[in-house]
């Protein structure tokens, strides 16, 4: 797992600013606590991208989720996405779309009511193209950015 964690962290640092990026300890915790919603795209033994996030009871992401992770319930709840990232050399190849679809299908099978995330303004159109609704500016102050709540009812 050490090599995998290194690859995941490399992608995280390439795709997010220092203020936005999760710490190694947060990823280790997520991998152990929510393995059913921490998914990676791998090819030839190399991780190309990942998506992860815990299941919540609320509709919108709160900043505490970035540092505290609880086990997912077996069924129900709202699937969050704290991170969806693809290594820059593998972007524009549909990997993010596949990861998103896989997480959504997994959430449907577990009777989750929706998938929710926050994104930067430049990514709103990507998520809208995949059926997410822009619910406006988030309360999140994560990384000092302005985030938008995006939700897809399942």
FITORKOL-945619 format. One record per residue (C-alpha): residue number from 1; residue in three letters; x, y negated, z. Coordinates in Angstrom, 2 decimals. Layout:
# FITORKOL-945619
<atom><num>NUM</num><residuo>Ala</residuo><c1>X</c1><c2>Y</c2><c3>Z</c3></atom>
...
//
This chain:
# FITORKOL-945619
<atom><num>1</num><residuo>Unk</residuo><c1>0.00</c1><c2>0.00</c2><c3>0.00</c3></atom>
<atom><num>2</num><residuo>Unk</residuo><c1>2.95</c1><c2>-2.34</c2><c3>0.53</c3></atom>
<atom><num>3</num><residuo>Unk</residuo><c1>3.60</c1><c2>-2.68</c2><c3>-3.23</c3></atom>
<atom><num>4</num><residuo>Unk</residuo><c1>-0.12</c1><c2>-3.21</c2><c3>-3.84</c3></atom>
<atom><num>5</num><residuo>Unk</residuo><c1>-0.34</c1><c2>-5.88</c2><c3>-1.16</c3></atom>
<atom><num>6</num><residuo>Unk</residuo><c1>2.68</c1><c2>-7.62</c2><c3>-2.67</c3></atom>
<atom><num>7</num><residuo>Unk</residuo><c1>1.01</c1><c2>-7.64</c2><c3>-6.11</c3></atom>
<atom><num>8</num><residuo>Unk</residuo><c1>-2.27</c1><c2>-8.93</c2><c3>-4.67</c3></atom>
<atom><num>9</num><residuo>Unk</residuo><c1>-0.49</c1><c2>-11.69</c2><c3>-2.77</c3></atom>
<atom><num>10</num><residuo>Unk</residuo><c1>1.48</c1><c2>-12.67</c2><c3>-5.87</c3></atom>
<atom><num>11</num><residuo>Unk</residuo><c1>-1.80</c1><c2>-13.09</c2><c3>-7.81</c3></atom>
<atom><num>12</num><residuo>Unk</residuo><c1>-3.33</c1><c2>-15.03</c2><c3>-4.91</c3></atom>
<atom><num>13</num><residuo>Unk</residuo><c1>-0.40</c1><c2>-17.46</c2><c3>-4.83</c3></atom>
<atom><num>14</num><residuo>Unk</residuo><c1>-0.43</c1><c2>-17.91</c2><c3>-8.62</c3></atom>
<atom><num>15</num><residuo>Unk</residuo><c1>-4.18</c1><c2>-18.56</c2><c3>-8.80</c3></atom>
<atom><num>16</num><residuo>Unk</residuo><c1>-4.81</c1><c2>-20.69</c2><c3>-5.72</c3></atom>
<atom><num>17</num><residuo>Unk</residuo><c1>-3.08</c1><c2>-23.67</c2><c3>-4.16</c3></atom>
<atom><num>18</num><residuo>Unk</residuo><c1>-1.07</c1><c2>-23.17</c2><c3>-0.98</c3></atom>
<atom><num>19</num><residuo>Unk</residuo><c1>-3.96</c1><c2>-24.69</c2><c3>0.99</c3></atom>
<atom><num>20</num><residuo>Unk</residuo><c1>-6.55</c1><c2>-22.41</c2><c3>-0.64</c3></atom>
<atom><num>21</num><residuo>Unk</residuo><c1>-4.59</c1><c2>-19.14</c2><c3>-0.68</c3></atom>
<atom><num>22</num><residuo>Unk</residuo><c1>-5.27</c1><c2>-16.49</c2><c3>1.93</c3></atom>
<atom><num>23</num><residuo>Unk</residuo><c1>-2.48</c1><c2>-15.41</c2><c3>4.22</c3></atom>
<atom><num>24</num><residuo>Unk</residuo><c1>-1.03</c1><c2>-11.89</c2><c3>4.02</c3></atom>
<atom><num>25</num><residuo>Unk</residuo><c1>-2.62</c1><c2>-10.98</c2><c3>7.37</c3></atom>
<atom><num>26</num><residuo>Unk</residuo><c1>-6.06</c1><c2>-11.96</c2><c3>6.09</c3></atom>
<atom><num>27</num><residuo>Unk</residuo><c1>-5.68</c1><c2>-9.65</c2><c3>3.09</c3></atom>
<atom><num>28</num><residuo>Unk</residuo><c1>-4.46</c1><c2>-6.75</c2><c3>5.23</c3></atom>
<atom><num>29</num><residuo>Unk</residuo><c1>-7.47</c1><c2>-7.27</c2><c3>7.49</c3></atom>
<atom><num>30</num><residuo>Unk</residuo><c1>-9.89</c1><c2>-7.40</c2><c3>4.54</c3></atom>
<atom><num>31</num><residuo>Unk</residuo><c1>-8.41</c1><c2>-4.28</c2><c3>2.96</c3></atom>
<atom><num>32</num><residuo>Unk</residuo><c1>-8.91</c1><c2>-2.36</c2><c3>6.22</c3></atom>
<atom><num>33</num><residuo>Unk</residuo><c1>-12.27</c1><c2>-3.85</c2><c3>7.26</c3></atom>
<atom><num>34</num><residuo>Unk</residuo><c1>-14.13</c1><c2>-4.10</c2><c3>3.92</c3></atom>
<atom><num>35</num><residuo>Unk</residuo><c1>-12.60</c1><c2>-1.53</c2><c3>1.56</c3></atom>
<atom><num>36</num><residuo>Unk</residuo><c1>-15.97</c1><c2>-1.08</c2><c3>-0.20</c3></atom>
<atom><num>37</num><residuo>Unk</residuo><c1>-15.95</c1><c2>-4.73</c2><c3>-1.30</c3></atom>
<atom><num>38</num><residuo>Unk</residuo><c1>-12.24</c1><c2>-5.26</c2><c3>-1.90</c3></atom>
<atom><num>39</num><residuo>Unk</residuo><c1>-11.77</c1><c2>-4.13</c2><c3>-5.49</c3></atom>
<atom><num>40</num><residuo>Unk</residuo><c1>-8.73</c1><c2>-4.26</c2><c3>-7.75</c3></atom>
<atom><num>41</num><residuo>Unk</residuo><c1>-8.23</c1><c2>-3.96</c2><c3>-11.50</c3></atom>
<atom><num>42</num><residuo>Unk</residuo><c1>-5.17</c1><c2>-1.85</c2><c3>-12.16</c3></atom>
<atom><num>43</num><residuo>Unk</residuo><c1>-3.44</c1><c2>-0.80</c2><c3>-15.35</c3></atom>
<atom><num>44</num><residuo>Unk</residuo><c1>-0.24</c1><c2>1.24</c2><c3>-15.68</c3></atom>
<atom><num>45</num><residuo>Unk</residuo><c1>0.30</c1><c2>1.06</c2><c3>-11.91</c3></atom>
<atom><num>46</num><residuo>Unk</residuo><c1>0.15</c1><c2>-2.74</c2><c3>-11.89</c3></atom>
<atom><num>47</num><residuo>Unk</residuo><c1>-2.63</c1><c2>-4.74</c2><c3>-10.27</c3></atom>
<atom><num>48</num><residuo>Unk</residuo><c1>-4.06</c1><c2>-7.20</c2><c3>-12.80</c3></atom>
<atom><num>49</num><residuo>Unk</residuo><c1>-6.70</c1><c2>-8.82</c2><c3>-10.60</c3></atom>
<atom><num>50</num><residuo>Unk</residuo><c1>-8.97</c1><c2>-8.41</c2><c3>-7.60</c3></atom>
<atom><num>51</num><residuo>Unk</residuo><c1>-12.26</c1><c2>-9.45</c2><c3>-6.07</c3></atom>
<atom><num>52</num><residuo>Unk</residuo><c1>-13.10</c1><c2>-9.34</c2><c3>-2.37</c3></atom>
<atom><num>53</num><residuo>Unk</residuo><c1>-15.52</c1><c2>-10.58</c2><c3>0.24</c3></atom>
<atom><num>54</num><residuo>Unk</residuo><c1>-17.50</c1><c2>-9.37</c2><c3>3.24</c3></atom>
<atom><num>55</num><residuo>Unk</residuo><c1>-21.23</c1><c2>-8.81</c2><c3>3.44</c3></atom>
<atom><num>56</num><residuo>Unk</residuo><c1>-23.01</c1><c2>-11.55</c2><c3>5.40</c3></atom>
<atom><num>57</num><residuo>Unk</residuo><c1>-26.44</c1><c2>-12.24</c2><c3>6.82</c3></atom>
<atom><num>58</num><residuo>Unk</residuo><c1>-26.51</c1><c2>-15.84</c2><c3>5.55</c3></atom>
<atom><num>59</num><residuo>Unk</residuo><c1>-26.89</c1><c2>-17.12</c2><c3>1.99</c3></atom>
<atom><num>60</num><residuo>Unk</residuo><c1>-23.83</c1><c2>-19.38</c2><c3>1.86</c3></atom>
<atom><num>61</num><residuo>Unk</residuo><c1>-20.17</c1><c2>-18.89</c2><c3>2.73</c3></atom>
<atom><num>62</num><residuo>Unk</residuo><c1>-18.83</c1><c2>-20.56</c2><c3>5.85</c3></atom>
<atom><num>63</num><residuo>Unk</residuo><c1>-15.15</c1><c2>-21.34</c2><c3>6.41</c3></atom>
<atom><num>64</num><residuo>Unk</residuo><c1>-14.81</c1><c2>-18.88</c2><c3>9.30</c3></atom>
<atom><num>65</num><residuo>Unk</residuo><c1>-15.10</c1><c2>-16.00</c2><c3>6.79</c3></atom>
<atom><num>66</num><residuo>Unk</residuo><c1>-11.66</c1><c2>-16.87</c2><c3>5.42</c3></atom>
<atom><num>67</num><residuo>Unk</residuo><c1>-10.02</c1><c2>-15.92</c2><c3>8.73</c3></atom>
<atom><num>68</num><residuo>Unk</residuo><c1>-12.45</c1><c2>-13.48</c2><c3>10.40</c3></atom>
<atom><num>69</num><residuo>Unk</residuo><c1>-13.62</c1><c2>-10.28</c2><c3>8.73</c3></atom>
<atom><num>70</num><residuo>Unk</residuo><c1>-16.15</c1><c2>-7.81</c2><c3>10.14</c3></atom>
<atom><num>71</num><residuo>Unk</residuo><c1>-17.02</c1><c2>-4.41</c2><c3>8.72</c3></atom>
<atom><num>72</num><residuo>Unk</residuo><c1>-19.74</c1><c2>-4.40</c2><c3>6.08</c3></atom>
<atom><num>73</num><residuo>Unk</residuo><c1>-23.11</c1><c2>-2.91</c2><c3>7.01</c3></atom>
<atom><num>74</num><residuo>Unk</residuo><c1>-23.97</c1><c2>0.27</c2><c3>5.11</c3></atom>
<atom><num>75</num><residuo>Unk</residuo><c1>-26.91</c1><c2>-1.43</c2><c3>3.37</c3></atom>
<atom><num>76</num><residuo>Unk</residuo><c1>-28.60</c1><c2>-4.84</c2><c3>3.14</c3></atom>
<atom><num>77</num><residuo>Unk</residuo><c1>-27.20</c1><c2>-8.31</c2><c3>3.58</c3></atom>
<atom><num>78</num><residuo>Unk</residuo><c1>-25.66</c1><c2>-10.75</c2><c3>1.12</c3></atom>
<atom><num>79</num><residuo>Unk</residuo><c1>-22.41</c1><c2>-9.87</c2><c3>-0.66</c3></atom>
<atom><num>80</num><residuo>Unk</residuo><c1>-19.93</c1><c2>-12.74</c2><c3>-0.56</c3></atom>
<atom><num>81</num><residuo>Unk</residuo><c1>-16.96</c1><c2>-13.31</c2><c3>-2.81</c3></atom>
<atom><num>82</num><residuo>Unk</residuo><c1>-14.03</c1><c2>-14.99</c2><c3>-1.07</c3></atom>
<atom><num>83</num><residuo>Unk</residuo><c1>-11.67</c1><c2>-14.43</c2><c3>-3.96</c3></atom>
<atom><num>84</num><residuo>Unk</residuo><c1>-11.81</c1><c2>-13.43</c2><c3>-7.61</c3></atom>
<atom><num>85</num><residuo>Unk</residuo><c1>-8.44</c1><c2>-13.77</c2><c3>-9.30</c3></atom>
<atom><num>86</num><residuo>Unk</residuo><c1>-6.60</c1><c2>-12.39</c2><c3>-12.30</c3></atom>
<atom><num>87</num><residuo>Unk</residuo><c1>-2.86</c1><c2>-12.67</c2><c3>-12.88</c3></atom>
<atom><num>88</num><residuo>Unk</residuo><c1>-2.28</c1><c2>-15.58</c2><c3>-15.30</c3></atom>
<atom><num>89</num><residuo>Unk</residuo><c1>-0.65</c1><c2>-13.31</c2><c3>-17.91</c3></atom>
<atom><num>90</num><residuo>Unk</residuo><c1>-3.84</c1><c2>-11.21</c2><c3>-18.02</c3></atom>
<atom><num>91</num><residuo>Unk</residuo><c1>-6.49</c1><c2>-13.94</c2><c3>-17.98</c3></atom>
<atom><num>92</num><residuo>Unk</residuo><c1>-8.95</c1><c2>-14.35</c2><c3>-20.85</c3></atom>
<atom><num>93</num><residuo>Unk</residuo><c1>-9.13</c1><c2>-10.57</c2><c3>-21.33</c3></atom>
<atom><num>94</num><residuo>Unk</residuo><c1>-12.44</c1><c2>-9.96</c2><c3>-19.53</c3></atom>
<atom><num>95</num><residuo>Unk</residuo><c1>-10.90</c1><c2>-8.61</c2><c3>-16.32</c3></atom>
<atom><num>96</num><residuo>Unk</residuo><c1>-12.70</c1><c2>-11.10</c2><c3>-14.06</c3></atom>
<atom><num>97</num><residuo>Unk</residuo><c1>-16.01</c1><c2>-10.25</c2><c3>-15.75</c3></atom>
<atom><num>98</num><residuo>Unk</residuo><c1>-15.46</c1><c2>-6.53</c2><c3>-15.18</c3></atom>
<atom><num>99</num><residuo>Unk</residuo><c1>-14.53</c1><c2>-7.08</c2><c3>-11.52</c3></atom>
<atom><num>100</num><residuo>Unk</residuo><c1>-17.59</c1><c2>-9.28</c2><c3>-11.00</c3></atom>
<atom><num>101</num><residuo>Unk</residuo><c1>-19.92</c1><c2>-6.75</c2><c3>-12.64</c3></atom>
<atom><num>102</num><residuo>Unk</residuo><c1>-18.49</c1><c2>-3.87</c2><c3>-10.64</c3></atom>
<atom><num>103</num><residuo>Unk</residuo><c1>-18.92</c1><c2>-5.75</c2><c3>-7.34</c3></atom>
<atom><num>104</num><residuo>Unk</residuo><c1>-22.49</c1><c2>-6.73</c2><c3>-8.30</c3></atom>
<atom><num>105</num><residuo>Unk</residuo><c1>-23.38</c1><c2>-3.11</c2><c3>-9.19</c3></atom>
<atom><num>106</num><residuo>Unk</residuo><c1>-21.87</c1><c2>-1.91</c2><c3>-5.93</c3></atom>
<atom><num>107</num><residuo>Unk</residuo><c1>-23.95</c1><c2>-4.51</c2><c3>-4.07</c3></atom>
<atom><num>108</num><residuo>Unk</residuo><c1>-27.15</c1><c2>-3.41</c2><c3>-5.86</c3></atom>
<atom><num>109</num><residuo>Unk</residuo><c1>-26.53</c1><c2>0.23</c2><c3>-4.93</c3></atom>
<atom><num>110</num><residuo>Unk</residuo><c1>-26.26</c1><c2>-0.84</c2><c3>-1.29</c3></atom>
<atom><num>111</num><residuo>Unk</residuo><c1>-29.46</c1><c2>-2.91</c2><c3>-1.41</c3></atom>
<atom><num>112</num><residuo>Unk</residuo><c1>-27.72</c1><c2>-6.27</c2><c3>-0.96</c3></atom>
<atom><num>113</num><residuo>Unk</residuo><c1>-30.14</c1><c2>-9.12</c2><c3>-1.73</c3></atom>
<atom><num>114</num><residuo>Unk</residuo><c1>-27.68</c1><c2>-11.41</c2><c3>-3.52</c3></atom>
<atom><num>115</num><residuo>Unk</residuo><c1>-24.06</c1><c2>-12.21</c2><c3>-4.30</c3></atom>
<atom><num>116</num><residuo>Unk</residuo><c1>-22.79</c1><c2>-15.59</c2><c3>-3.14</c3></atom>
<atom><num>117</num><residuo>Unk</residuo><c1>-19.55</c1><c2>-17.50</c2><c3>-3.54</c3></atom>
<atom><num>118</num><residuo>Unk</residuo><c1>-18.05</c1><c2>-20.96</c2><c3>-3.61</c3></atom>
<atom><num>119</num><residuo>Unk</residuo><c1>-16.10</c1><c2>-22.25</c2><c3>-6.58</c3></atom>
<atom><num>120</num><residuo>Unk</residuo><c1>-14.46</c1><c2>-25.37</c2><c3>-7.90</c3></atom>
<atom><num>121</num><residuo>Unk</residuo><c1>-16.39</c1><c2>-27.53</c2><c3>-10.37</c3></atom>
<atom><num>122</num><residuo>Unk</residuo><c1>-14.30</c1><c2>-26.30</c2><c3>-13.32</c3></atom>
<atom><num>123</num><residuo>Unk</residuo><c1>-15.49</c1><c2>-22.72</c2><c3>-12.71</c3></atom>
<atom><num>124</num><residuo>Unk</residuo><c1>-19.23</c1><c2>-23.40</c2><c3>-12.45</c3></atom>
<atom><num>125</num><residuo>Unk</residuo><c1>-19.86</c1><c2>-22.61</c2><c3>-16.13</c3></atom>
<atom><num>126</num><residuo>Unk</residuo><c1>-18.07</c1><c2>-19.23</c2><c3>-15.83</c3></atom>
<atom><num>127</num><residuo>Unk</residuo><c1>-20.37</c1><c2>-18.14</c2><c3>-13.02</c3></atom>
<atom><num>128</num><residuo>Unk</residuo><c1>-23.48</c1><c2>-19.60</c2><c3>-14.66</c3></atom>
<atom><num>129</num><residuo>Unk</residuo><c1>-22.65</c1><c2>-17.54</c2><c3>-17.76</c3></atom>
<atom><num>130</num><residuo>Unk</residuo><c1>-22.81</c1><c2>-14.49</c2><c3>-15.48</c3></atom>
<atom><num>131</num><residuo>Unk</residuo><c1>-26.20</c1><c2>-15.33</c2><c3>-14.01</c3></atom>
<atom><num>132</num><residuo>Unk</residuo><c1>-25.21</c1><c2>-17.36</c2><c3>-10.95</c3></atom>
<atom><num>133</num><residuo>Unk</residuo><c1>-27.15</c1><c2>-20.48</c2><c3>-9.99</c3></atom>
<atom><num>134</num><residuo>Unk</residuo><c1>-25.40</c1><c2>-23.64</c2><c3>-8.85</c3></atom>
<atom><num>135</num><residuo>Unk</residuo><c1>-26.92</c1><c2>-24.47</c2><c3>-5.45</c3></atom>
<atom><num>136</num><residuo>Unk</residuo><c1>-24.95</c1><c2>-27.70</c2><c3>-5.00</c3></atom>
<atom><num>137</num><residuo>Unk</residuo><c1>-21.97</c1><c2>-28.81</c2><c3>-2.99</c3></atom>
<atom><num>138</num><residuo>Unk</residuo><c1>-20.94</c1><c2>-26.45</c2><c3>-0.20</c3></atom>
<atom><num>139</num><residuo>Unk</residuo><c1>-20.31</c1><c2>-27.40</c2><c3>3.41</c3></atom>
<atom><num>140</num><residuo>Unk</residuo><c1>-16.93</c1><c2>-25.67</c2><c3>3.06</c3></atom>
<atom><num>141</num><residuo>Unk</residuo><c1>-13.82</c1><c2>-27.76</c2><c3>3.58</c3></atom>
<atom><num>142</num><residuo>Unk</residuo><c1>-11.49</c1><c2>-24.84</c2><c3>2.74</c3></atom>
<atom><num>143</num><residuo>Unk</residuo><c1>-8.20</c1><c2>-26.00</c2><c3>1.26</c3></atom>
<atom><num>144</num><residuo>Unk</residuo><c1>-9.38</c1><c2>-29.62</c2><c3>1.28</c3></atom>
<atom><num>145</num><residuo>Unk</residuo><c1>-11.38</c1><c2>-29.06</c2><c3>-1.94</c3></atom>
<atom><num>146</num><residuo>Unk</residuo><c1>-14.95</c1><c2>-29.76</c2><c3>-3.02</c3></atom>
<atom><num>147</num><residuo>Unk</residuo><c1>-16.67</c1><c2>-26.39</c2><c3>-3.43</c3></atom>
<atom><num>148</num><residuo>Unk</residuo><c1>-19.98</c1><c2>-25.50</c2><c3>-5.05</c3></atom>
<atom><num>149</num><residuo>Unk</residuo><c1>-22.35</c1><c2>-22.79</c2><c3>-3.76</c3></atom>
<atom><num>150</num><residuo>Unk</residuo><c1>-23.10</c1><c2>-20.24</c2><c3>-6.46</c3></atom>
<atom><num>151</num><residuo>Unk</residuo><c1>-25.67</c1><c2>-17.49</c2><c3>-5.89</c3></atom>
<atom><num>152</num><residuo>Unk</residuo><c1>-27.02</c1><c2>-14.60</c2><c3>-7.91</c3></atom>
<atom><num>153</num><residuo>Unk</residuo><c1>-30.14</c1><c2>-12.85</c2><c3>-6.64</c3></atom>
<atom><num>154</num><residuo>Unk</residuo><c1>-29.95</c1><c2>-9.09</c2><c3>-7.22</c3></atom>
//
